[in-house]
Amino acid sequence: MEPTAILPRKALRTVVINFQSIKNKVPETQALTDNAEPDVIIGTETWLNSNISSSEVLPSSYNVFRKDRSDGAYYRPPNTTSDEHAKQVTEDLAKLRMEHQKCNFWIGGDFNLPDIDWPSQTVNSYQYPASMSNLFLNIPTQCGVVQVVESPTRGSKILDLFFTNNPFLVEKCKLTPGVGDHDAILVDTLFRPRRVKPTKRKIYLWDKADTSDLKDETARYARTFITESFPSIDSMWSSLRDNILRLLNIHVPHKLTRSKHTDPWINTETRRLTRRKLRAFQKAKTTGNRRDIQRYNRLKSTCQKSIRQAHDNYMRNIISPEAKQNPKKFWSFIKGKKQESSGVSRLRSSDGLIHSESNTKANILNAQFQSAYTKEDLTTMPNKGPSPYDPMAPII
């Protein structure tokens, strides 16, 4: 079902994160998205391949664009130190800026440039060739962008960066605990994103249904339906549909699905520990005190164990022998991991543009279906003679 309700949000939230193998950190990643609620995730070092679907590692509420081991979010491998690579990156970014001058331009990722002090715009160490560092340092000048991360993202170095051509739209740029040894970057920008809210579905609770009265009233309606005269097949269908739904709503209790995506294994304890870890992280970053840093590291380890234990307990529960008596939870989990997202995904029209609006997607599909059928010339239809089969009696 295509989501229809759209909620305004005060700021567009982007998280830049180095995963260092997202497939081995699925519970931690899901806990991060549950807590931070980012609209956009720019991820590097996912270590994924074509055998792993996006729905296995990220919530289905995200549209995922992947460039496995290639050029998605920018990542500079530590052993890539040539000036030619730095020049090519700068040229590619400058070309993108020229081709899309009226667009808001963002690029984030793990640039692995420990020699650059970005707040002072200087090269102050020489772990890598100075010429390469200086070429990357010229990206803001060459491309007309600003690098907004000013706090170390790993140790004492700013390795993860976020460039934009509109720094005045950046409401907040701060660090938040990552899932590896890099801190994640959280950027709030002054856009009003149109956040899609999933449509609530009605779920009937059949184990609590009044089946006896439901059968009796359904039988009475069936007798009325058979004797009633309908002016058209559409009115017949409408009567059947409306009365069945009416009887279900009267005799079968129901509930609505949640409008917000939540992972069922994330519980009160994991959320409480996540908030404690975040507070300890912020204090450690503010004070730089060794004691505060050690406390944060202890809470980080405790939180990670709690998250993984909660996830493992949930998984053991849905695959336990007792689950054979009620396998719905198991198959719901499998179904969720097989599908990339609910509803019809975004479609490309004949003019090459990608569309996400429901009406436009319906028209694109309609045009595709029409193109698959041949419009016959009825004036040249061959005469096959009378049909060898008996005519069918009228339906109504």
C-alpha angles and dihedrals in degrees: 000000000000113000111243109175113083122198124206117227127197096234138012107243122210127183122199110199140170105217101186090205111350092195089067092046103046096129092048091048092050090049090051093052090045091054103036098032095206120193091205129028119196105193134183134187093026089153090210128149137192092275092067118072120216092239090063093065107023134045114269090238090079127082102223126209112190136192100176111206089347141078111316113114105004118269124171111202110225092240093057101094106142123124088225091064092049091048091049092051091050092047092049092050092046090050091051091050092051093048093050104033095151094050130094103249123213131170125171137169148106106306094173095216105146094161094065122087099202099191091057094032092229140124105236104168138033110222086128130028110293091223091061093047091050091051091054090044088059093058093098091052096043096044104031095242138124128227107223105185110102103164127078113264097192122026107316096331134092101227100150115066141187121201125191136170091215108052091164088069091059105100096177137003116183141143126257131182112283129205097251136026092302122082113232123240117233115198124184114193130191096252124117103226120205097232113197114230114204114242113252115247125209114237118198116219099218095176087067097042124126092233096172095059090038091057093046095050092043090053091050092050091048091057091049092046093054093053097041121100118225125197093217144004089253093058089047091054093045092053092048094047096045095048095047091051091046092054092046093051091049100046105025119063114225144185136199125244119246117269092216122070111240131170107237094222095058104098138177093273095053091047091049092051091046091055091047090050091050092051091048090048092053093048093048091050092048099047102027085209114158092225092052091048092051091049091051092050090051092050091046091055093045092048092049091051092048093049093049092045092051090048093047092048090052092049093048089050095055094046097041120119089252088063089073089076091055108019095166094101091051095050092043088056092049091048091051092053093049097054124069096209141336122269129010113330123229114293134210116231127214090267090060097251122130116231133195101176114113097228093047092049090050090053091048091052091045091053090049093051091048091052090056094061128073120228103225124217100238093194091072098045110135119241108242095181126231119342115257090216128086115254117259118248117246114275094220 
